[in-house]
Amino acid sequence: MDVIRQAVGADAAQDVAWRLVQKRALARIGRGKYLVRPLRTLNRATTPSAAVLAAALLQGEPYYLGGRWALTFHRLTEQQYSSALDAFAARRHQGRRLGAARLAFHRVQAAQFDYGIAAVTVEGVPVQLSDPERTLLDLLDFPSVAGTSDDALRLVEPVLPKVSARKLVEYAARGSRSSTCQRLGVLLERAGVSGRVVAALHERVRSTKSVLSMRPGVPRVGRLNPSWRVVENDA
C-alpha cells in the first residue's frame, strides 16, 4: 500500500488497490500487502505458488521457508509436499491459508538466520529457504513440522548420505537443541560418519546429563548408546 499511496495519493490508494485486485493485476496476500502479477498472466487463470505468496508476505523481515516443502524442493524425498508450507521467522505470525497451501509459522532467534539459508528464484521471485542440511535439522528441532518425532526420524535418517555431515554437525553445534545434537549423533554414528567429523557435537553435549530416547513417549526398551546418552528404542 505504501507504494500505491506514493503513486496516487493516500485518498485514492485504497480504491486503486481494490480495482487492481479486481483486474487481477494484484493479488492480496495480507493486510496492506499485494503481489504484482506478471502482465503475461492477466488473461490466464493462474495462481502464484504458496512459496511465492509467502515470500511476498514476509518481504522485508528475516525469514526462510523449510519443512517438508523444502525436502521436496531439494529432492530429499519422493513425496510431493505442497499442501503445507512452513515459514521460520523472527517474530510471531498467525498461521493462514495462502493459495492452495496452509502456511504455518515457527519463531526462531535472530542468530539462527546467519547460517543454513539459501536464496533461490521461484517463478521469477526471490525466495529464502533452508539448505538441505538445515532442512533436516529443523525436522529434528521442530518435529511437529514433520508430523511427529517418528515421522521426523523416518524422513531424516534415510537421506543423511545425500547431505554434508560436516555441515550438519556445524549447524547443529551452532544452534540446535541439545536433544537434537544427541539424536543426530546417534544417526550419524549409524551412518558410519567418523568420530573426527562429529567431534563438535560431542563437545556441544558434553555438559548435558540428560538420557534421552530416540523415540520420545514410548517405552525405553533398547540399547543405551553411552557416547550420546540416548536409548535406541527405535529398532
FIMAR-816391 format. One record per residue (C-alpha): residue number from 1; residue in three letters; chain; z, y, x. Coordinates in pm, whole numbers. Each point is the difference from the previous one (the first is absolute). Example, Ala and Ser with C-alpha at 12.3 -4.5 7.8 and 13.67 -1.06 7.14 Angstrom:
# residues 2
ATOM,num,residuo,cadena,zz,yy,xx
ATOM,1,Ala,A,780,-450,1230;
ATOM,2,Ser,A,-66,344,137;
//
This chain:
# residues 235
ATOM,num,residuo,cadena,zz,yy,xx
ATOM,1,Met,A,0,0,0;
ATOM,2,Asp,A,67,241,288;
ATOM,3,Val,A,-364,-27,107;
ATOM,4,Ile,A,-123,62,-356;
ATOM,5,Arg,A,232,300,-40;
ATOM,6,Gln,A,-134,151,320;
ATOM,7,Ala,A,-356,-40,-130;
ATOM,8,Val,A,31,120,-362;
ATOM,9,Gly,A,342,164,-29;
ATOM,10,Ala,A,328,-123,-143;
ATOM,11,Asp,A,-84,83,-363;
ATOM,12,Ala,A,-317,-211,-13;
ATOM,13,Ala,A,103,-281,234;
ATOM,14,Gln,A,144,-239,-258;
ATOM,15,Asp,A,-301,33,-230;
ATOM,16,Val,A,-246,-48,287;
ATOM,17,Ala,A,186,-310,118;
ATOM,18,Trp,A,-4,-145,-352;
ATOM,19,Arg,A,-374,64,-35;
ATOM,20,Leu,A,-77,-160,338;
ATOM,21,Val,A,200,-307,-99;
ATOM,22,Gln,A,-194,-20,-327;
ATOM,23,Lys,A,-324,19,196;
ATOM,24,Arg,A,132,-274,233;
ATOM,25,Ala,A,-38,225,303;
ATOM,26,Leu,A,375,-34,58;
ATOM,27,Ala,A,238,-291,-56;
ATOM,28,Arg,A,360,94,-74;
ATOM,29,Ile,A,234,-212,209;
ATOM,30,Gly,A,329,186,-30;
ATOM,31,Arg,A,161,322,-105;
ATOM,32,Gly,A,-215,277,146;
ATOM,33,Lys,A,-202,-248,210;
ATOM,34,Tyr,A,-363,-93,-51;
ATOM,35,Leu,A,-251,-215,184;
ATOM,36,Val,A,-350,147,33;
ATOM,37,Arg,A,-261,-253,-106;
ATOM,38,Pro,A,-324,-8,204;
ATOM,39,Leu,A,-289,159,-184;
ATOM,40,Arg,A,-209,-318,30;
ATOM,41,Thr,A,254,-186,-217;
ATOM,42,Leu,A,25,247,-289;
ATOM,43,Asn,A,-259,-181,-213;
ATOM,44,Arg,A,150,-343,71;
ATOM,45,Ala,A,305,-164,-152;
ATOM,46,Thr,A,176,-38,334;
ATOM,47,Thr,A,369,19,81;
ATOM,48,Pro,A,142,57,349;
ATOM,49,Ser,A,205,-288,132;
ATOM,50,Ala,A,378,11,-23;
ATOM,51,Ala,A,25,46,378;
ATOM,52,Val,A,-217,314,-16;
ATOM,53,Leu,A,200,138,-293;
ATOM,54,Ala,A,328,-68,181;
ATOM,55,Ala,A,-125,171,317;
ATOM,56,Ala,A,-96,306,-203;
ATOM,57,Leu,A,335,1,-182;
ATOM,58,Leu,A,195,-16,326;
ATOM,59,Gln,A,-215,239,199;
ATOM,60,Gly,A,208,243,202;
ATOM,61,Glu,A,305,-221,46;
ATOM,62,Pro,A,82,-294,229;
ATOM,63,Tyr,A,-104,-328,-161;
ATOM,64,Tyr,A,-186,-324,56;
ATOM,65,Leu,A,-126,-278,-223;
ATOM,66,Gly,A,104,-356,73;
ATOM,67,Gly,A,124,-320,-159;
ATOM,68,Arg,A,-227,-269,-136;
ATOM,69,Trp,A,-288,246,-44;
ATOM,70,Ala,A,9,62,377;
ATOM,71,Leu,A,2,-376,60;
ATOM,72,Thr,A,-327,-19,-193;
ATOM,73,Phe,A,-144,303,183;
ATOM,74,His,A,79,-154,341;
ATOM,75,Arg,A,-131,-342,-112;
ATOM,76,Leu,A,334,-166,59;
ATOM,77,Thr,A,-21,-181,-332;
ATOM,78,Glu,A,-274,-159,-206;
ATOM,79,Gln,A,153,144,-316;
ATOM,80,Gln,A,-142,328,-130;
ATOM,81,Tyr,A,308,208,-76;
ATOM,82,Ser,A,-119,307,-189;
ATOM,83,Ser,A,211,30,-315;
ATOM,84,Ala,A,311,117,189;
ATOM,85,Leu,A,19,263,271;
ATOM,86,Asp,A,302,87,215;
ATOM,87,Ala,A,45,345,150;
ATOM,88,Phe,A,264,79,261;
ATOM,89,Ala,A,108,366,-4;
ATOM,90,Ala,A,268,227,142;
ATOM,91,Arg,A,116,127,-339;
ATOM,92,Arg,A,65,-161,-335;
ATOM,93,His,A,-281,-50,-250;
ATOM,94,Gln,A,-11,-168,-336;
ATOM,95,Gly,A,-222,-305,-28;
ATOM,96,Arg,A,-309,51,-212;
ATOM,97,Arg,A,-333,-144,-98;
ATOM,98,Leu,A,-299,127,196;
ATOM,99,Gly,A,-338,-121,-113;
ATOM,100,Ala,A,10,-377,-33;
ATOM,101,Ala,A,312,-48,214;
ATOM,102,Arg,A,373,53,-27;
ATOM,103,Leu,A,128,220,283;
ATOM,104,Ala,A,352,-71,129;
ATOM,105,Phe,A,179,226,247;
ATOM,106,His,A,238,-90,283;
ATOM,107,Arg,A,197,263,185;
ATOM,108,Val,A,16,-22,380;
ATOM,109,Gln,A,151,218,269;
ATOM,110,Ala,A,-211,268,167;
ATOM,111,Ala,A,14,-178,338;
ATOM,112,Gln,A,-178,-299,-151;
ATOM,113,Phe,A,-322,196,-35;
ATOM,114,Asp,A,-32,19,379;
ATOM,115,Tyr,A,-140,-351,53;
ATOM,116,Gly,A,-204,-276,-162;
ATOM,117,Ile,A,-215,224,-220;
ATOM,118,Ala,A,-380,18,9;
ATOM,119,Ala,A,-239,257,-146;
ATOM,120,Val,A,-302,-148,-177;
ATOM,121,Thr,A,-270,125,-234;
ATOM,122,Val,A,-21,-151,-349;
ATOM,123,Glu,A,-283,116,-228;
ATOM,124,Gly,A,-45,304,223;
ATOM,125,Val,A,367,100,-24;
ATOM,126,Pro,A,247,-16,294;
ATOM,127,Val,A,284,-243,-75;
ATOM,128,Gln,A,314,-80,199;
ATOM,129,Leu,A,99,-367,1;
ATOM,130,Ser,A,217,-238,197;
ATOM,131,Asp,A,-170,-184,284;
ATOM,132,Pro,A,9,-383,-10;
ATOM,133,Glu,A,330,-35,187;
ATOM,134,Arg,A,178,268,-202;
ATOM,135,Thr,A,-130,-157,-320;
ATOM,136,Leu,A,169,-330,84;
ATOM,137,Leu,A,325,165,103;
ATOM,138,Asp,A,16,198,-323;
ATOM,139,Leu,A,-29,-323,-197;
ATOM,140,Leu,A,307,-130,183;
ATOM,141,Asp,A,189,331,-22;
ATOM,142,Phe,A,-88,53,-367;
ATOM,143,Pro,A,-44,-353,-143;
ATOM,144,Ser,A,-37,137,-354;
ATOM,145,Val,A,-340,128,115;
ATOM,146,Ala,A,-107,-363,36;
ATOM,147,Gly,A,182,-110,-314;
ATOM,148,Thr,A,295,-189,150;
ATOM,149,Ser,A,135,-85,345;
ATOM,150,Asp,A,-169,-339,-27;
ATOM,151,Asp,A,-331,170,-81;
ATOM,152,Ala,A,41,228,303;
ATOM,153,Leu,A,53,-297,234;
ATOM,154,Arg,A,-292,-185,-159;
ATOM,155,Leu,A,-231,297,60;
ATOM,156,Val,A,121,87,350;
ATOM,157,Glu,A,50,-328,187;
ATOM,158,Pro,A,-356,-142,-21;
ATOM,159,Val,A,-168,318,129;
ATOM,160,Leu,A,224,73,299;
ATOM,161,Pro,A,-263,-145,242;
ATOM,162,Lys,A,-249,261,-130;
ATOM,163,Val,A,205,305,103;
ATOM,164,Ser,A,158,131,319;
ATOM,165,Ala,A,342,-151,68;
ATOM,166,Arg,A,72,282,244;
ATOM,167,Lys,A,-62,263,-266;
ATOM,168,Leu,A,212,-191,-251;
ATOM,169,Val,A,290,-9,244;
ATOM,170,Glu,A,-43,365,99;
ATOM,171,Tyr,A,-11,121,-360;
ATOM,172,Ala,A,284,-221,-119;
ATOM,173,Ala,A,230,97,286;
ATOM,174,Arg,A,-81,363,-71;
ATOM,175,Gly,A,59,24,-372;
ATOM,176,Ser,A,54,-325,-193;
ATOM,177,Arg,A,322,-133,-142;
ATOM,178,Ser,A,211,-227,220;
ATOM,179,Ser,A,-50,-281,-252;
ATOM,180,Thr,A,-377,42,26;
ATOM,181,Cys,A,22,-16,380;
ATOM,182,Gln,A,200,-322,-21;
ATOM,183,Arg,A,-241,-169,-242;
ATOM,184,Leu,A,-302,128,192;
ATOM,185,Gly,A,149,-146,318;
ATOM,186,Val,A,11,-343,-163;
ATOM,187,Leu,A,-358,32,-127;
ATOM,188,Leu,A,-131,107,342;
ATOM,189,Glu,A,192,-279,169;
ATOM,190,Arg,A,-162,-251,-235;
ATOM,191,Ala,A,-339,152,83;
ATOM,192,Gly,A,60,-67,369;
ATOM,193,Val,A,34,363,111;
ATOM,194,Ser,A,164,23,343;
ATOM,195,Gly,A,358,114,50;
ATOM,196,Arg,A,-124,285,216;
ATOM,197,Val,A,-198,146,-291;
ATOM,198,Val,A,293,-19,-243;
ATOM,199,Ala,A,258,131,249;
ATOM,200,Ala,A,20,338,-175;
ATOM,201,Leu,A,84,-176,-327;
ATOM,202,His,A,284,-187,168;
ATOM,203,Glu,A,133,329,131;
ATOM,204,Arg,A,-28,155,-345;
ATOM,205,Val,A,212,-269,-171;
ATOM,206,Arg,A,239,-65,287;
ATOM,207,Ser,A,285,196,-159;
ATOM,208,Thr,A,-31,-145,-352;
ATOM,209,Lys,A,237,-280,-94;
ATOM,210,Ser,A,-168,-83,-330;
ATOM,211,Val,A,-118,-355,-63;
ATOM,212,Leu,A,-294,12,-241;
ATOM,213,Ser,A,-213,-245,-190;
ATOM,214,Met,A,-377,0,22;
ATOM,215,Arg,A,3,-26,-381;
ATOM,216,Pro,A,272,225,-146;
ATOM,217,Gly,A,172,-117,-316;
ATOM,218,Val,A,-56,-373,45;
ATOM,219,Pro,A,236,-258,156;
ATOM,220,Arg,A,37,26,377;
ATOM,221,Val,A,-120,-351,73;
ATOM,222,Gly,A,-189,-30,325;
ATOM,223,Arg,A,12,55,374;
ATOM,224,Leu,A,186,299,136;
ATOM,225,Asn,A,-220,180,251;
ATOM,226,Pro,A,254,117,258;
ATOM,227,Ser,A,-235,248,167;
ATOM,228,Trp,A,-44,205,-316;
ATOM,229,Arg,A,304,-108,-202;
ATOM,230,Val,A,-217,-108,-291;
ATOM,231,Val,A,34,-312,-213;
ATOM,232,Glu,A,-349,-146,-36;
ATOM,233,Asn,A,31,-103,-362;
ATOM,234,Asp,A,-371,51,-72;
ATOM,235,Ala,A,-114,-342,121;
//
